[in-house]
Amino acid sequence: MAKQDTTFMDTIVSLCKRRGFVYPASEIYGGIGNTYDYGPLGVELKRRVKEAWWSRMVTMRDDMVGLDSAIIQNPQTWITSGHVAGFTDPLVDCKKCKARFRADKLDDARCTEKPSRTPVENKCELTEARAFNLMFKTQIGAVEGSGSVAYLRPETAQGIFLNFKNVLESSRVKPPFGIAQIGKSFRNEITPGNFVFRTREFEQAEMEFFIPPEQNDHWYQYWRKERHQWYVDYGVNPEKLRLREHAKDELAHYSTGCTDVEYEYPFGWGELEGIACRTDFDLKRHSEASGKDLSYFDPEKKVRYLPWVVEPAAGVDRTALTMLIDAYEEDVVEDEKRVVLHFHPEIAPVTVGVFPLVKKEGMPEKAREIDQMLRQARFTTFYDESAAIGRRYRRQDEIGTPYGITIDGDTMKDGVVTIRNRDTMLQEKVKVAEIESWLRHAIRAWKRPAKKAASAG
């Protein structure tokens, strides 16, 4: 890994802790490997990412419904899906330092004795590879035993398949239609890393789109384009995005195709989201194992069939990290370094900063009034009256707040405020009564800044 890239990731991690995006979990007890807590700004960032995904995938469509399935399902679920027998990674141990690595990812791993080298470069004494199941086991009931074993779900998809018939019968939907879900999943990764990019506890945004088999190619191409465009629409640099089609030897035995939406991270290209053709594999397996008929009868064509499935599956934590990395920029304003996050306004944790120019002449009271007005209009705001106005702007730039409203003498005299744009730093006078409509128009019209200064890293 290049030193420059490492430095940039260190910058991102430092910013996240300093400004309250992400903290190491249980830090006062020394933490726990690759586990993180989301702070006040991180919670808002993740919430907005999820809302943006849900809005595009469910709210704005008439062929989609939502679901929230249980984290702990009947253990037979994971036997039927193949996770108990086959959800494994090849594991090797180093006999010298006792570290564990994925045998198929040794080129990406770092030796614990010499982090600048891979285990191969450091000539680690590695054991033969063995299968390591990634599911977390737990117990149900008061008495432990084989009959009480359950699993924390490693994906949200199976809960959707189990409920296919329920949704079909209760929601008056018919193929082609989708069931979407956002929720926590758990995988006992051998080598989690790169901050929140790969963790053992993470949040997924998955959708299973159920279709007549003959429509598979059409919907596969549709969802490839649609999901790639979603990231572009929310401000991710298209030059750092790509669609990578899986080679035949990468595909699951039941799959006819899979594409990853990848982003060029400081540590290299990595998967943001996968769009997979799952055929009728899951419905067929669960139908056979449960004895329940999960087929669909088409009343128009008078045929019964098991729908095929196209699945877009994204990681919420990974998406939030991507948007944070992509938004980061450093420039110089008035001979002073400015750190700015160019978040899309619908993604930014705080939408509007509210600032009285001075702490007198009724300005704080008027600023509080405007702040409450915007909160009631469902804008996320941050009120700040300490330090010089330029310093307050910089603090909001660093957390990605797109708009700053200053209450000054003109406000008290003429009823107008000054609204500053984070990306251009241009300022505009707006009547108090028109602030809400001005903001809504600005958010709708937002475009990713055309030219960015050289960023750190």
Order of alpha helices (4+ residues) and beta strands (2+ residues): alpha-beta-beta-alpha-beta-alpha-alpha-beta-beta-beta-beta-beta-alpha-alpha-beta-beta-alpha-beta-beta-beta-alpha-beta-beta-beta-alpha-beta-beta-beta-alpha-beta-alpha-beta-alpha-beta-beta-alpha
